[in-house]
């Protein structure tokens, strides 16, 4: 835990976030898994049809569903919940980043013909 706290400094913040284009590349290569940490009400209203759907408050009970051999990319509409989930998962020793731009940014990047950028 002490090592984790030492990494929570401004110069290391870039290592806690992954940008959308890099995420898409790693996801397409099978090197990362998206974890949508929104609550069920939100995922019913609009869906992301790939990745895992595990609300942030359920992460402690559902850790066994997360791959241990891939980068975990947590996402919510923007970044608040996903960054909190990232912090907790990092403390559990997962390799994890939050999605810069959030799910809203990802969906904006994949709208229309750009949807073909991601392999599902």
Phi, psi and omega in degrees: 000323181299318178297320178301312182297324179297334181275355181269071179225154184309321183293340180261356184301325180298335179280354181262350186236147173236136180277160188302312182298319178293320177303310181302316180299310181294322178297314180297332179273358181075022184262353179215163177232133175279134174237110179278112185262016178289162177283156184307322179303318181292318182288338175286327182288314175214134190249150167250118189269030172210163181085178180266146176247102179227104179306144184309319182289348178262355182306315182303324181276347188239021181302329182294346178277348183272133178293140180266349185255011181226158170291132175268128177244110181269145184213147172221185182307316180242267180204347187301301181295321182294324178291323176295317178296320177301316180300315181294315180295323176298322177294337177271007176075028172272149169278112191212144173222160173258153184279112176297131183090346177063187179294328177297317177294320179297314180295324177296321179291333184257011184286154179061220182295345180288348179302334181290352179293335184251138181269118176232000000 
